[in-house]
Amino acid sequence: MQIGVEVAPGVPWMQADGVWAILKSGNFGTESFFFDALEKLGIGQ
């Protein structure tokens, strides 16, 4: 498993076997959390 950039404090992207994943509990991030996450991965708009 590789740990990627943080989207929010303590919430990084992770990659395993070519699959990127992000695990988010309800109290992390803003309303745009997932849009921000895609942008940081380089696939956002």
C-alpha distance matrix in Angstrom:
0.0 3.8 6.7 9.7 13.4 15.1 17.2 19.2 19.3 16.5 14.9 12.1 10.5 6.8 5.5 4.6 7.6 9.4 9.7 9.7 10.5 12.2 13.7 17.2 19.9 23.4 24.4 22.0 23.0 26.0 27.4 25.8 22.2 20.7 22.9 21.8 18.1 18.9 20.9 18.3 16.0 19.2 20.3 22.7 26.4
3.8 0.0 3.8 6.4 10.1 12.3 14.8 17.1 17.2 14.9 13.4 10.0 8.5 5.6 5.1 6.5 9.4 9.8 10.2 9.2 10.4 11.7 13.7 16.8 19.8 23.2 23.7 20.9 21.4 24.3 25.9 24.0 20.6 19.3 21.1 19.5 16.0 16.8 18.3 15.4 13.3 16.4 18.1 20.4 24.1
6.7 3.8 0.0 3.8 7.0 8.7 11.5 13.5 13.5 11.3 9.9 6.6 6.1 4.6 6.5 9.1 12.5 12.3 11.8 9.6 9.8 9.9 11.8 14.3 17.3 20.5 20.7 17.6 18.1 21.2 23.0 21.3 17.8 17.0 18.9 16.9 13.6 15.1 16.4 13.2 11.9 15.4 17.3 19.0 22.7
9.7 6.4 3.8 0.0 3.8 6.6 9.1 11.8 12.5 11.3 9.5 5.7 4.7 5.5 7.4 10.9 13.8 12.6 12.0 9.1 9.8 9.6 12.2 14.2 17.5 20.3 20.3 16.9 16.6 19.3 21.0 18.8 15.6 14.9 16.1 13.9 10.8 12.1 12.9 9.6 8.5 11.8 14.1 15.7 19.3
13.4 10.1 7.0 3.8 0.0 3.8 6.4 9.1 10.1 10.0 8.5 5.3 5.8 8.4 10.8 14.4 17.4 15.9 14.9 11.6 11.7 10.5 12.9 14.0 17.1 19.4 18.9 15.2 14.3 16.8 18.9 16.6 13.6 13.5 14.4 11.5 9.1 11.1 11.0 7.4 7.9 11.0 13.6 14.5 17.7
15.1 12.3 8.7 6.6 3.8 0.0 3.8 5.5 6.4 6.7 5.4 3.9 6.4 9.5 12.7 16.2 19.5 18.2 16.6 13.0 12.1 9.7 11.3 11.5 14.2 16.3 15.4 11.7 11.0 13.7 16.2 14.5 11.2 12.1 13.4 10.4 8.4 11.4 11.6 8.4 9.9 13.0 15.2 15.2 18.3
17.2 14.8 11.5 9.1 6.4 3.8 0.0 3.8 6.9 8.1 5.8 5.6 7.1 10.8 14.0 17.5 20.6 19.0 16.9 13.1 11.7 8.9 10.6 9.9 12.7 14.1 13.5 9.7 8.1 10.4 12.6 10.7 7.5 8.6 9.9 6.9 5.4 9.0 9.3 7.0 9.1 12.0 13.5 12.7 15.6
19.2 17.1 13.5 11.8 9.1 5.5 3.8 0.0 3.8 6.1 5.2 7.1 9.9 13.2 16.7 20.0 23.4 22.1 19.8 16.1 14.1 10.8 11.1 9.5 11.3 12.4 10.8 7.0 5.9 8.8 11.9 11.0 7.9 10.3 11.9 9.0 8.5 12.3 12.5 10.5 12.8 15.7 17.1 15.9 18.4
19.3 17.2 13.5 12.5 10.1 6.4 6.9 3.8 0.0 3.8 5.6 7.9 11.5 14.2 17.9 20.9 24.5 23.7 21.7 18.1 16.1 12.7 12.5 11.0 12.1 13.6 11.4 8.1 8.3 11.5 14.9 14.5 11.5 13.9 15.7 12.8 12.1 15.8 15.9 13.4 15.6 18.6 20.3 19.4 22.1
16.5 14.9 11.3 11.3 10.0 6.7 8.1 6.1 3.8 0.0 3.8 6.3 10.1 12.0 15.7 18.4 22.1 21.8 19.8 16.5 14.2 11.0 10.3 9.6 10.7 13.1 11.5 8.6 10.0 13.7 16.7 16.5 13.0 14.7 17.1 14.6 12.9 16.4 17.3 14.6 15.9 19.4 21.0 20.6 23.6
14.9 13.4 9.9 9.5 8.5 5.4 5.8 5.2 5.6 3.8 0.0 3.8 7.0 9.3 13.1 15.9 19.5 18.9 16.6 13.2 10.7 7.4 7.1 6.8 9.0 11.6 11.0 7.8 8.7 12.2 14.7 14.0 10.3 11.3 14.0 11.9 9.7 13.1 14.5 12.1 13.0 16.6 17.8 17.5 20.7
12.1 10.0 6.6 5.7 5.3 3.9 5.6 7.1 7.9 6.3 3.8 0.0 3.8 6.3 10.0 13.1 16.6 15.8 13.9 10.5 8.9 6.6 8.0 9.1 12.1 14.8 14.6 11.3 11.5 14.7 16.8 15.3 11.7 11.8 14.0 11.7 8.8 11.7 13.0 10.1 10.3 14.0 15.6 16.0 19.5
10.5 8.5 6.1 4.7 5.8 6.4 7.1 9.9 11.5 10.1 7.0 3.8 0.0 3.8 6.9 10.4 13.6 12.3 10.4 6.8 6.0 5.0 8.0 10.0 13.5 16.2 16.8 13.6 13.5 16.1 17.5 15.6 12.1 11.0 13.0 11.4 7.9 9.6 11.5 9.0 7.9 11.7 12.9 14.0 17.7
6.8 5.6 4.6 5.5 8.4 9.5 10.8 13.2 14.2 12.0 9.3 6.3 3.8 0.0 3.8 6.8 10.3 9.9 8.2 5.6 5.3 6.1 8.5 11.6 14.9 18.1 19.0 16.2 16.6 19.4 20.7 19.0 15.5 14.0 16.2 15.1 11.4 12.5 14.8 12.3 10.4 14.0 15.0 16.8 20.5
5.5 5.1 6.5 7.4 10.8 12.7 14.0 16.7 17.9 15.7 13.1 10.0 6.9 3.8 0.0 3.8 6.8 6.2 5.4 4.4 6.2 8.7 11.4 14.7 18.1 21.2 22.4 19.7 20.0 22.6 23.4 21.5 18.2 16.2 18.0 17.3 13.5 13.7 16.0 13.9 11.1 14.2 14.9 17.4 21.1
4.6 6.5 9.1 10.9 14.4 16.2 17.5 20.0 20.9 18.4 15.9 13.1 10.4 6.8 3.8 0.0 3.8 5.4 5.4 6.7 8.2 11.1 13.1 16.8 19.8 23.1 24.7 22.3 23.0 25.6 26.4 24.6 21.3 19.2 21.2 20.8 17.0 17.0 19.5 17.6 14.7 17.6 18.0 20.6 24.3
7.6 9.4 12.5 13.8 17.4 19.5 20.6 23.4 24.5 22.1 19.5 16.6 13.6 10.3 6.8 3.8 0.0 3.8 5.6 8.5 10.8 14.2 16.3 20.0 23.0 26.2 28.0 25.7 26.2 28.6 29.0 27.1 24.0 21.5 23.2 23.2 19.4 18.8 21.3 19.8 16.5 18.8 18.8 21.8 25.3
9.4 9.8 12.3 12.6 15.9 18.2 19.0 22.1 23.7 21.8 18.9 15.8 12.3 9.9 6.2 5.4 3.8 0.0 3.8 6.6 9.8 13.3 16.2 19.5 22.9 25.8 27.5 25.0 24.9 27.0 27.2 24.9 22.2 19.4 20.6 20.7 17.1 15.9 18.3 17.1 13.5 15.4 15.3 18.5 21.9
9.7 10.2 11.8 12.0 14.9 16.6 16.9 19.8 21.7 19.8 16.6 13.9 10.4 8.2 5.4 5.4 5.6 3.8 0.0 3.8 6.5 10.2 12.9 16.2 19.6 22.3 24.3 21.9 22.0 24.0 24.0 22.0 19.2 16.3 17.9 18.3 14.7 13.7 16.6 15.7 12.3 14.7 14.1 16.8 20.3
9.7 9.2 9.6 9.1 11.6 13.0 13.1 16.1 18.1 16.5 13.2 10.5 6.8 5.6 4.4 6.7 8.5 6.6 3.8 0.0 3.8 7.1 10.3 13.4 16.9 19.6 21.2 18.6 18.4 20.4 20.7 18.6 15.7 13.0 14.7 14.7 11.0 10.5 13.4 12.2 9.2 12.0 11.8 14.1 17.8
10.5 10.4 9.8 9.8 11.7 12.1 11.7 14.1 16.1 14.2 10.7 8.9 6.0 5.3 6.2 8.2 10.8 9.8 6.5 3.8 0.0 3.8 6.7 9.8 13.3 16.0 17.8 15.5 15.8 18.0 18.3 16.8 13.6 11.2 13.8 13.9 10.2 10.7 13.9 12.8 10.6 13.9 13.5 14.9 18.5
12.2 11.7 9.9 9.6 10.5 9.7 8.9 10.8 12.7 11.0 7.4 6.6 5.0 6.1 8.7 11.1 14.2 13.3 10.2 7.1 3.8 0.0 3.8 6.3 10.0 12.7 14.2 11.8 12.2 14.7 15.4 14.2 10.7 9.1 12.2 11.9 8.4 10.1 13.1 11.8 10.7 14.3 14.2 14.8 18.3
13.7 13.7 11.8 12.2 12.9 11.3 10.6 11.1 12.5 10.3 7.1 8.0 8.0 8.5 11.4 13.1 16.3 16.2 12.9 10.3 6.7 3.8 0.0 3.8 6.8 10.0 11.8 10.0 11.6 14.4 15.3 15.1 11.5 10.7 14.2 14.0 11.0 13.3 16.2 14.9 14.3 17.9 17.7 17.9 21.2
17.2 16.8 14.3 14.2 14.0 11.5 9.9 9.5 11.0 9.6 6.8 9.1 10.0 11.6 14.7 16.8 20.0 19.5 16.2 13.4 9.8 6.3 3.8 0.0 3.8 6.5 8.1 6.6 8.4 11.2 12.2 12.7 9.2 9.4 13.1 12.8 10.7 13.5 16.1 15.2 15.4 18.8 18.6 17.9 20.9
19.9 19.8 17.3 17.5 17.1 14.2 12.7 11.3 12.1 10.7 9.0 12.1 13.5 14.9 18.1 19.8 23.0 22.9 19.6 16.9 13.3 10.0 6.8 3.8 0.0 3.8 5.7 6.0 9.0 11.7 12.8 14.2 11.2 12.1 15.8 15.6 14.0 16.9 19.3 18.5 19.1 22.4 22.1 21.2 23.9
23.4 23.2 20.5 20.3 19.4 16.3 14.1 12.4 13.6 13.1 11.6 14.8 16.2 18.1 21.2 23.1 26.2 25.8 22.3 19.6 16.0 12.7 10.0 6.5 3.8 0.0 3.8 5.8 8.3 9.9 10.6 12.9 10.8 12.2 15.6 15.7 15.0 17.8 20.0 19.8 20.7 23.6 23.1 21.6 23.9
24.4 23.7 20.7 20.3 18.9 15.4 13.5 10.8 11.4 11.5 11.0 14.6 16.8 19.0 22.4 24.7 28.0 27.5 24.3 21.2 17.8 14.2 11.8 8.1 5.7 3.8 0.0 3.8 6.8 8.8 10.7 13.1 11.0 13.4 16.4 15.7 15.5 18.8 20.3 19.7 21.2 24.2 24.1 22.4 24.6
22.0 20.9 17.6 16.9 15.2 11.7 9.7 7.0 8.1 8.6 7.8 11.3 13.6 16.2 19.7 22.3 25.7 25.0 21.9 18.6 15.5 11.8 10.0 6.6 6.0 5.8 3.8 0.0 3.8 7.0 9.6 11.0 8.3 10.9 13.7 12.5 12.1 15.7 17.0 16.1 17.8 20.7 21.0 19.4 21.8
23.0 21.4 18.1 16.6 14.3 11.0 8.1 5.9 8.3 10.0 8.7 11.5 13.5 16.6 20.0 23.0 26.2 24.9 22.0 18.4 15.8 12.2 11.6 8.4 9.0 8.3 6.8 3.8 0.0 3.8 6.9 7.7 5.4 8.7 10.8 9.4 9.9 13.4 14.2 13.7 15.9 18.4 18.7 16.6 18.6
26.0 24.3 21.2 19.3 16.8 13.7 10.4 8.8 11.5 13.7 12.2 14.7 16.1 19.4 22.6 25.6 28.6 27.0 24.0 20.4 18.0 14.7 14.4 11.2 11.7 9.9 8.8 7.0 3.8 0.0 3.8 5.3 5.1 8.8 9.9 9.1 10.9 13.7 14.1 14.6 17.0 18.9 18.8 16.1 17.4
27.4 25.9 23.0 21.0 18.9 16.2 12.6 11.9 14.9 16.7 14.7 16.8 17.5 20.7 23.4 26.4 29.0 27.2 24.0 20.7 18.3 15.4 15.3 12.2 12.8 10.6 10.7 9.6 6.9 3.8 0.0 3.8 5.5 8.0 8.8 9.5 11.4 13.5 14.3 15.6 17.6 19.1 18.2 15.3 16.2
25.8 24.0 21.3 18.8 16.6 14.5 10.7 11.0 14.5 16.5 14.0 15.3 15.6 19.0 21.5 24.6 27.1 24.9 22.0 18.6 16.8 14.2 15.1 12.7 14.2 12.9 13.1 11.0 7.7 5.3 3.8 0.0 3.8 5.7 5.3 6.0 8.5 10.2 10.6 12.2 14.4 15.5 14.7 11.6 12.5
22.2 20.6 17.8 15.6 13.6 11.2 7.5 7.9 11.5 13.0 10.3 11.7 12.1 15.5 18.2 21.3 24.0 22.2 19.2 15.7 13.6 10.7 11.5 9.2 11.2 10.8 11.0 8.3 5.4 5.1 5.5 3.8 0.0 3.8 5.5 5.1 6.1 8.8 9.9 10.5 12.4 14.4 14.0 11.7 13.6
20.7 19.3 17.0 14.9 13.5 12.1 8.6 10.3 13.9 14.7 11.3 11.8 11.0 14.0 16.2 19.2 21.5 19.4 16.3 13.0 11.2 9.1 10.7 9.4 12.1 12.2 13.4 10.9 8.7 8.8 8.0 5.7 3.8 0.0 3.8 5.3 4.8 6.2 8.6 9.8 10.6 12.5 11.3 9.5 11.8
22.9 21.1 18.9 16.1 14.4 13.4 9.9 11.9 15.7 17.1 14.0 14.0 13.0 16.2 18.0 21.2 23.2 20.6 17.9 14.7 13.8 12.2 14.2 13.1 15.8 15.6 16.4 13.7 10.8 9.9 8.8 5.3 5.5 3.8 0.0 3.8 5.4 5.3 6.3 8.8 10.0 10.8 9.5 6.6 8.3
21.8 19.5 16.9 13.9 11.5 10.4 6.9 9.0 12.8 14.6 11.9 11.7 11.4 15.1 17.3 20.8 23.2 20.7 18.3 14.7 13.9 11.9 14.0 12.8 15.6 15.7 15.7 12.5 9.4 9.1 9.5 6.0 5.1 5.3 3.8 0.0 3.8 5.5 5.0 6.2 8.7 9.8 10.0 7.5 9.6
18.1 16.0 13.6 10.8 9.1 8.4 5.4 8.5 12.1 12.9 9.7 8.8 7.9 11.4 13.5 17.0 19.4 17.1 14.7 11.0 10.2 8.4 11.0 10.7 14.0 15.0 15.5 12.1 9.9 10.9 11.4 8.5 6.1 4.8 5.4 3.8 0.0 3.8 5.4 5.2 6.3 8.7 9.0 7.9 11.1
18.9 16.8 15.1 12.1 11.1 11.4 9.0 12.3 15.8 16.4 13.1 11.7 9.6 12.5 13.7 17.0 18.8 15.9 13.7 10.5 10.7 10.1 13.3 13.5 16.9 17.8 18.8 15.7 13.4 13.7 13.5 10.2 8.8 6.2 5.3 5.5 3.8 0.0 3.8 5.5 5.1 6.3 5.4 4.7 8.3
20.9 18.3 16.4 12.9 11.0 11.6 9.3 12.5 15.9 17.3 14.5 13.0 11.5 14.8 16.0 19.5 21.3 18.3 16.6 13.4 13.9 13.1 16.2 16.1 19.3 20.0 20.3 17.0 14.2 14.1 14.3 10.6 9.9 8.6 6.3 5.0 5.4 3.8 0.0 3.8 5.4 5.0 5.6 3.9 6.7
18.3 15.4 13.2 9.6 7.4 8.4 7.0 10.5 13.4 14.6 12.1 10.1 9.0 12.3 13.9 17.6 19.8 17.1 15.7 12.2 12.8 11.8 14.9 15.2 18.5 19.8 19.7 16.1 13.7 14.6 15.6 12.2 10.5 9.8 8.8 6.2 5.2 5.5 3.8 0.0 3.8 5.3 7.6 7.5 10.4
16.0 13.3 11.9 8.5 7.9 9.9 9.1 12.8 15.6 15.9 13.0 10.3 7.9 10.4 11.1 14.7 16.5 13.5 12.3 9.2 10.6 10.7 14.3 15.4 19.1 20.7 21.2 17.8 15.9 17.0 17.6 14.4 12.4 10.6 10.0 8.7 6.3 5.1 5.4 3.8 0.0 3.8 5.8 7.4 11.0
19.2 16.4 15.4 11.8 11.0 13.0 12.0 15.7 18.6 19.4 16.6 14.0 11.7 14.0 14.2 17.6 18.8 15.4 14.7 12.0 13.9 14.3 17.9 18.8 22.4 23.6 24.2 20.7 18.4 18.9 19.1 15.5 14.4 12.5 10.8 9.8 8.7 6.3 5.0 5.3 3.8 0.0 3.8 5.9 8.7
20.3 18.1 17.3 14.1 13.6 15.2 13.5 17.1 20.3 21.0 17.8 15.6 12.9 15.0 14.9 18.0 18.8 15.3 14.1 11.8 13.5 14.2 17.7 18.6 22.1 23.1 24.1 21.0 18.7 18.8 18.2 14.7 14.0 11.3 9.5 10.0 9.0 5.4 5.6 7.6 5.8 3.8 0.0 3.8 6.8
22.7 20.4 19.0 15.7 14.5 15.2 12.7 15.9 19.4 20.6 17.5 16.0 14.0 16.8 17.4 20.6 21.8 18.5 16.8 14.1 14.9 14.8 17.9 17.9 21.2 21.6 22.4 19.4 16.6 16.1 15.3 11.6 11.7 9.5 6.6 7.5 7.9 4.7 3.9 7.5 7.4 5.9 3.8 0.0 3.8
26.4 24.1 22.7 19.3 17.7 18.3 15.6 18.4 22.1 23.6 20.7 19.5 17.7 20.5 21.1 24.3 25.3 21.9 20.3 17.8 18.5 18.3 21.2 20.9 23.9 23.9 24.6 21.8 18.6 17.4 16.2 12.5 13.6 11.8 8.3 9.6 11.1 8.3 6.7 10.4 11.0 8.7 6.8 3.8 0.0
